[in-house]
Amino acid sequence: MSPFVFDKASILERLGGDEEIFVMMVDMFLQDVDRNCQSLREALGDEAAVLQREAHTIKALLATFSDNAGAELAQTLELRAKTGELADAPARVDVLLARVAEVADVLRRLSVG
């Protein structure tokens, strides 16, 4: 998978061009990223519906920042959980968590820069 590329213009387009919302979304993502990742990890030991919901949440967060590749990973996990195809779920969660960490690192550098 290709690395996450920060594209502010694309992100702002998704957010209606509102810089204040952009700053708020970055702050919220960074404040919640650890909790969201922990929830996804914990969902592996829960019912498939919980994993589906957590993957959906991650998908929306990544899509907000125009990370189509990451959102696609999350969507695949979400759909596999929906159909009960969970044999490779731990590996998929690991890959998805790495992607979330990558996006968070980029956003952290942005917010301190």
C-alpha positions in Angstrom: 0.0 0.0 0.0 1.2 3.5 -0.8 2.1 5.8 2.1 -0.5 8.3 3.3 -0.2 11.6 1.4 -1.6 14.7 3.1 -3.7 16.6 0.7 -5.2 19.6 2.5 -7.1 20.8 -0.5 -8.9 17.5 -0.9 -9.7 17.4 2.9 -11.0 20.9 2.9 -13.2 20.1 -0.1 -14.8 17.2 2.0 -15.3 19.7 4.8 -16.9 22.4 2.7 -13.8 24.6 2.7 -14.1 25.4 6.4 -10.6 25.8 8.0 -12.1 25.9 11.5 -13.8 22.5 11.0 -10.5 21.2 9.5 -8.6 22.2 12.7 -11.3 20.8 14.9 -11.3 17.5 13.0 -7.5 17.2 13.3 -7.7 17.9 17.0 -10.5 15.4 17.5 -8.7 12.7 15.5 -5.5 13.1 17.5 -7.4 13.3 20.9 -9.4 10.1 20.1 -6.9 8.1 18.0 -5.6 6.0 20.9 -9.1 5.2 22.2 -10.3 4.3 18.7 -7.4 2.0 18.1 -7.9 0.3 21.5 -11.6 -0.2 20.7 -10.7 -1.8 17.4 -8.2 -4.1 19.1 -10.7 -5.1 21.8 -13.4 -5.7 19.2 -11.4 -8.7 18.0 -12.4 -10.5 21.1 -16.0 -9.5 20.8 -18.9 -10.2 18.5 -18.5 -9.7 14.8 -21.0 -6.8 14.9 -18.7 -4.9 17.3 -15.8 -5.4 15.0 -17.9 -4.2 12.1 -18.9 -1.0 14.0 -15.3 -0.2 15.0 -14.0 -0.8 11.5 -16.8 1.5 10.2 -15.7 4.2 12.7 -12.1 4.0 11.5 -13.2 4.0 7.9 -15.1 7.3 8.4 -12.1 8.9 10.2 -9.7 8.0 7.5 -12.1 9.1 4.8 -12.4 12.5 6.4 -8.7 12.9 5.8 -8.9 11.7 2.2 -7.1 8.5 3.0 -8.9 6.4 0.4 -6.5 3.5 0.8 -6.9 3.3 4.5 -10.6 3.7 4.3 -10.7 0.8 1.8 -8.8 -1.3 4.3 -11.3 -0.5 7.0 -14.2 -1.1 4.7 -12.9 -4.5 3.8 -12.6 -5.4 7.5 -16.1 -4.0 8.1 -17.6 -6.1 5.3 -15.8 -9.3 6.3 -17.0 -8.8 9.9 -20.5 -8.3 8.6 -20.3 -11.7 6.7 -18.6 -13.5 9.6 -15.3 -13.9 7.7 -13.0 -13.4 10.7 -10.2 -15.9 10.2 -7.8 -13.1 9.0 -9.3 -10.4 11.1 -6.3 -10.1 13.5 -3.9 -9.5 10.6 -6.3 -7.0 9.0 -6.6 -5.1 12.2 -2.8 -4.9 12.6 -2.5 -3.5 9.1 -5.3 -1.0 9.7 -3.9 0.1 13.0 -0.5 0.7 11.4 -2.3 2.9 8.8 -4.1 4.8 11.5 -0.8 5.4 13.3 0.8 6.6 10.0 -2.1 9.1 9.5 -1.9 10.3 13.1 1.9 10.9 12.8 1.4 13.0 9.7 -1.4 15.0 11.4 0.7 15.5 14.6 3.6 16.9 12.5 1.1 19.2 10.8 -0.4 20.4 14.1 3.0 21.3 15.6 4.4 22.8 12.4 
